[in-house]
Amino acid sequence: MQPRFVGRLGLADAITVANAALGFVAAAVAMTDPALAARLVLLAAIADGLDGVIARTRGGTPVGDFLDSLADVASFGVAPAVFVYAVVTDGGTAALDTPLFVAALAVPALFVAMAVVRLGFYMLDDRHSPETEGVQTTLAATILAVSYLAGITNPTVLLAATAVFVYLMVAAITYPELYARDAIILGGLQALAVLFPTAIDRMFPRALLLFAVAYLVLAPFIYWRET
């Protein structure tokens, strides 16, 4: 007897499912190799963009949007949260009764919770809109991951950035979708950061971080799209 979903999933759905699997692998390796976990989060972000391109060019399936949000919880909610926890606690070796350990549990847990809330409301209100309220989970995860690859490895800084995203993901701030040209630039930088994270004094992660932070700060004010 064949599984009931055989023949009902498209190529875009397969890439979405691979995105979720990458999220699990990123979380699994975070304790022992945070840099690899960060690269896997960026790879998942590439898959997240690719499935949308394929769905638009070859057609999607009715389940595609739902799979996308479920995959995003794994790759851009849970995986970056575990990554931050691993960095802050030095692979889980921090003393359990210290304020740092409590913060390392609480802030990433809130990050996951707000990512779930944001994605739920995205499915309800924004999935067919060219703009959305709150920072995208993909953007938040990308900035956290690429910051580490760019050399920002201070645990306090990463934890503080995670706390900021806890708020920004559910804040009433409107973010437009990227134009195709900018999405291509972002995807290219993500690929280069994954493949060559330390090349030329970490040039590619630093360029990606600059691009992502510029969008984070400027897009609600000067990045306009026609609706």
N, C-alpha and C positions, 0 to 999 in steps of 0.2 A: 504494500500500500504506500503510495507516494505521499509526502507531506502536502498539506492542502495549499501551501503557498507556491509550489512548483509551477512555473509558467505564469505566475502572477507578478513576479518581480522583474524589473527592468535593469539595464546596465547601471543607470544612475543609482538605483536602490542597492545594488551590489557594492558600489563604491561607498555609499552611506554606511552600510553594514561594516565594511572594512574600516571606515573612520571610527566606529564604535570599538572595534577590536584593537585599533591602535591606541585608543584611550586606555583600555585595560592594560596593554603592555607598558604604556608610559607609567601608569600607576604602579605596576608590579616592579619595575626596575628603579623607581625613584629613590628607594631607600639605599641602594648600593651605587647607583650611577645617576645623579641628578642631571648631569649634562646630557646624557642619552635620553632621559625622560623629557627634557626640554625639547630636544630635537624631534622626538616622537610626537609631542604636542603640536609642533609646527607642521610636521608631516600630516597629522590629522587635519589641520587647518587647510592644507592644500587639497586634501580629499574632500573636505567640506565645500570648498569653492568649485572643485571639479564636478561633483555630482550635480550642482546647480547648472553648470554650463551644459552638461550632457542632457539633463532633463529639458532644458530650453531648446536644444538643437534637435534631439532625437525623440523628445516626448517623454513625459513622466508617467507615473502610475498613481492611482488614487491614494495609495498608502505612503507615497514618497514623502510628503510633508511631515507626516507623523513619525516616520522612521528618522527623518532628519533631526527633529527635536529630541527624540530619544537618544540618538547617537551623540548629539551635542551635550547632553547631560553627562555622558561618560567621558567624552574627550575634552570638553571645555568647562565642565563643572567639577567632576570627581578627580580627573587626572591632574589638573593644575593645583587643586587643593591638597592632594597627597604629595605632590612635588614640593609645595611650599612647606608643608609639615615636615617632610624629610630634610629639607635644607635647614629649617629653623632648629630642629631637634638633633641635627647631625646624624641622620639615619636612625632616629629613634633612640639615641643613647642619652638624651637629656634626662636629668632627674625628674621623676614623676611629680614631685611635690613643689616644683618651682613655678613662679609666675610665668616664666617663659614657656614652660610646657603647657600650662593652662591656656595661654594665648595661642600657642601653636595648634591646640585642638579647637579652640572656640572660633577663631577667625576663619580658618579654612572650612569649618563646619557651616558657618554662616554664609561663606562664599557658595558652597554647594546649594544651600537652601535658597539663596536669592537667585542663583542660576536657574533652579527649577521653577521658581515663581516667575521669573522673567520669561522663560521659554513657554510656560503655560499661557501667560497673557499674550505673548507673541502669536501663538497659535489661535487664540481667541480673537485678537483685534488687528494684528499687523501683518499677517503672513502674505497678504495680497497687496500690501501697500509699499510704495517706494521709500518709505521712511518708517522708523520705529522709535518707540520711547525707551530710553535707557541704553546704556552701553551694551553692545552685542557681546555675548559670552565668548564668541570666537576672538574678538578684539582683546578682551580682558585676558584670556588665556595666552594669546600671542604675546602680549606685552610682558606678562609675568615670565614666560618661558624665555623669550629673547633677551630680556634684561639679564638673566643669568648667563646666557651665552655671550652677551656683550661685556661681561666682566663685573656686573653688579651682583655680587654674591653675598653681600652683607645680610644676615638673617633678619635684622630689624627692619631694614629697608624693604625687603621683599614682603615681610609680614604687614608693614604699614601700607604698601601698595595694594595688597590683597584686601585690607580693610577698606581702603578707598573704593575699590571695585564692588565691595559688598553694597555700598550705598549707590554707586553710579549705575549698577545694573538695573536698579528699580527706581531710579530718579526720573522725574518728569522732564527729561532732556531729550529732545528729538534729534535722532541721527539719521541721515540719508544713506541709502545704499550707495556703494561705490559705483562710479562709472566703469564701464568695461575696461577702458584703458588703464584706469587706476588699479582695478582688480588684477589685471595682468602684471602690472609692476609689483604689486604686493605679493602675488603668487611667485613671481620670479625671485624676489628677494627672500621669500620663505624657503624656496628650493635651494638657493645659494647658501643660506644660513644653515640649512640642514646638512648639505654636502660638505661645506668648507667653513665650519664654525670658527676656526682659529686662524684662517688664512689672512695674511696682510694685516696683522694686528687686529683681528676680529672685525674686519671692515664690513662684512656682509651682515652679521647680527647687529652691528651698530647702525648701519644704514636702515635696516628693517625697523629697529627701535625708533629711530628718528621719524621715519614715515608713519609708523603706527601712533606715536605720541602726537605728531602733528595732526593726524586725523582726529584723535581723541579730543584734543583741545580746540581745534579750529572748525571741525565739520559742523557743529550745531550753529555756527554763526556765519560762515562764509562759503560753505560747500553746498551750493544750491542745485537742485534737480527740478526739471519740469515734471509736473504730475500729469 
